């Protein structure tokens, strides 16, 4: 095995290991922004927020160009639409619609539209462009 091959193998190994302990860049959308990709997996993360431990479900999504983004399901709409409905291998589109006024009560909420294409369980699909 050449020195270049060994160096590349180690670089790949280190990147893989780093990816197992660090979260991909968080998706922080602006209104009308959409994230599309394949669900890589879920993780429950507990954070200290103002002295209180709060758990959040985090979905990792691989985009068509191969980048990964973490989607933190803090917002109620994301929790309802994603958690329990999306599994690794599924394809998702998440569109952030901005802050909307509640129809009942006072205040506003973060609005999203979500589309899910369930995986057939057989791995890669030939009919999708990524």
NORZI-V572442 format. One record per residue. N is the residue number from 1. SS is DSSP state (2 for helix, 1 for strand, 0 for the rest). OMEGA is omega as a letter, one per 30 degrees, with the letter a starting at -180 (NA if undefined). BURIAL is I if it has 16 or more other C-alpha atoms within 10 Angstrom, else O. Layout:
n->(N	N)
ss->(SS	SS)
omega->(OMEGA	OMEGA)
burial->(BURIAL	BURIAL)
//
This chain:
n->(1	2	3	4	5	6	7	8	9	10	11	12	13	14	15	16	17	18	19	20	21	22	23	24	25	26	27	28	29	30	31	32	33	34	35	36	37	38	39	40	41	42	43	44	45	46	47	48	49	50	51	52	53	54	55	56	57	58	59	60	61	62	63	64	65	66	67	68	69	70	71	72	73	74	75	76	77	78	79	80	81	82	83	84	85	86	87	88	89	90	91	92	93	94	95	96	97	98	99	100	101	102	103	104	105	106	107	108	109	110	111	112	113	114	115	116	117	118	119	120	121	122	123	124	125	126	127	128	129	130)
ss->(0	0	2	2	2	2	2	2	2	2	2	2	2	2	2	2	2	2	2	2	2	0	0	0	1	1	0	0	0	0	0	0	0	1	1	1	1	1	1	1	1	1	1	1	1	1	1	1	1	0	0	1	1	1	1	1	1	1	1	1	1	1	1	0	0	0	0	1	1	1	1	1	0	0	0	2	2	2	2	2	2	2	0	0	0	0	0	0	0	0	1	1	1	1	1	1	1	1	1	1	1	0	0	0	0	0	0	1	1	1	1	1	1	1	1	1	1	0	0	0	0	0	0	0	0	0	0	0	0	0)
omega->(a	l	l	l	l	l	l	l	l	l	l	l	a	l	l	l	l	l	l	a	l	l	l	l	l	l	a	a	l	l	a	l	a	l	a	l	a	l	l	l	a	l	l	a	l	a	l	l	a	l	a	l	l	l	l	l	a	l	l	a	l	a	a	l	l	l	l	l	l	l	a	a	l	a	a	a	l	l	a	a	a	a	a	a	a	l	l	a	l	l	a	l	a	a	l	a	a	l	l	l	l	l	l	a	a	l	a	a	l	a	l	l	a	l	a	l	a	l	l	l	a	l	a	l	a	a	l	a	l	NA)
burial->(O	O	O	O	O	O	O	O	O	O	O	O	O	O	O	O	O	O	O	O	O	O	I	I	O	O	O	O	O	O	O	O	O	I	I	I	I	I	I	I	I	I	O	O	O	O	O	O	O	O	O	O	O	O	O	I	I	I	I	I	I	I	I	O	O	O	O	I	I	I	I	I	I	O	O	O	I	I	I	O	I	I	O	O	O	I	I	I	I	I	I	I	O	I	I	I	I	O	O	O	O	O	O	O	O	O	O	O	O	I	I	I	O	I	O	I	O	O	I	O	O	O	O	O	O	O	O	O	O	O)
//
